């Protein structure tokens, strides 16, 4: 039964490849789809896939996946859009980033109250700017 996780992953990749062009301009990104799928088939969902998180190889694969996702998202950003639409970029970076960090700090402090305020603020400051795909969707949309 070890082929079930690989089969599920292959079906997900194939399915996402089929619909990726249609959902390109939506806020539904590949990381969101893959995380939602992982939650659905993992131990918290249907329980079809079980992963031992204590294995060093699993940790390495997760870190490598995060690096690849962040790199590919950043590589798809067209910096020309930032120069032609400076007002949007300034609003997103100057105002939106700080609002998201503040909201992320509040949510992190509420969810993980054992961390304390400053740890929640650091967590929010690290996590907020990592999904460049959401910013690209805002810049690509003509509205």
N, C-alpha and C positions, 0 to 999 in steps of 0.2 A: 504493500500500500504506500510505499514511499514515492511512487510515481504520481500519486494524486496531487500533491502540491505543485509539481512541475507541470502537470496537465492543466491545472487551474491557472497557473501563471501564464502558460502559453495561450490559453483561451482569452485571458484578460488582455495580453499584449496584442493579439490578433484583433480582438473586439475594439480595443482603443485605436488601433491603426485604421480600422474601417471608419470610425466616426470622428477621428481627430480633426479632419479638415472642416467638418460641419461645426464643431464646437470650438474652433480656434479662437474666435473673437468673443467667446463667453468667458466668464470668470472661472469656469470649470477647467482646471489645469491638470496635467498628468499626475503630479504629486497628490493632488486632492483625490483623484480617481483611484490611484493605487493605495492610498491610505484607507479610503473608505472600503475598498475591496478587502484589504487586509483585516480590517475590523469586522467585516461581514463574515469572512470565512475562518477567522482566527478563533482562539479560545473564548473570547467575549461574545462572539456571534454564533455561527453554526458549529464551530468546533472541528472543522475539517482539516485544519492545519495546526500543528503544535510545534513550537520552536523553543528550544532550550536557550534562554538568553544568557546563560553562564558560559557558553562556549566562546572562546576567543575568536574563532572564525566568524561566528555570527556577528559579534561586535565589529570586526573588521569589515564585513560586508555592509553593515548598516552605515558605518562611517564613509566607506567608499561610495555608497549610493547617495548619501547626502552631498558629498563633494561633487559627484557627477550631475546631480539635479541642480544644484546651485550654479555650477559652471555653465551648464547648457542654458539655464534661464538667463544668466547674465550675458551669454554670448548672443542671444537673440535680441537683446535690446538694441535699438537703433539710436545711437547717440545724436544723430542728425535731428531726430524728433525732439530731443531735449533743447536743441538750439533754436529750432523753428517755433516751438511752443514753450517758450521760456516761462510764461505766466503759469501754465499748468504745472510745469516741473517745479517752479518755485513754491507754488501752493502745496504741492504734494510733499516736497522735502521740507519746506519751512514751517508749514502749519500741520499738515496731515501726519508727518512723522512724530511730532511731539505729542499730538493728540493720541496717536496709537500707543506710544510709549506710556503715556499717563493711564490710558484705559487698560493696557496690558499689565501695568504695575498693580492697578487696583484689582484686576481679575486674578493675577498671580498671587497677590497677598490674600485674597479671599479663598482661592482654591488651596494654596499651600501656605497656610498661616504659620506653620512651623519654620518657614524660611526667614521670616522677618521682612520688614519693609524694604530695606536696601538690597537684600538678595532678590526680592521680587522685582525691584526696579532694574537691577542688573540683568535678570532673566529677560525682562521685557525689552530692554535696550539691545540685547543680543539677538532676540528672535524677530523683532519687528522688521528690520530691513532685509531679511533673508529671502523673501519671495518676490523676486523682480518681475515675475510673470504677471502679477496683479497690476503693477505699474505700467507694463507694456500694454495691457488690455485697455487701460484708461487713455493712453496716448494714441492707440490705433483707432479708437472709436471717434468718428467725425462729430458726433453730438457733443 
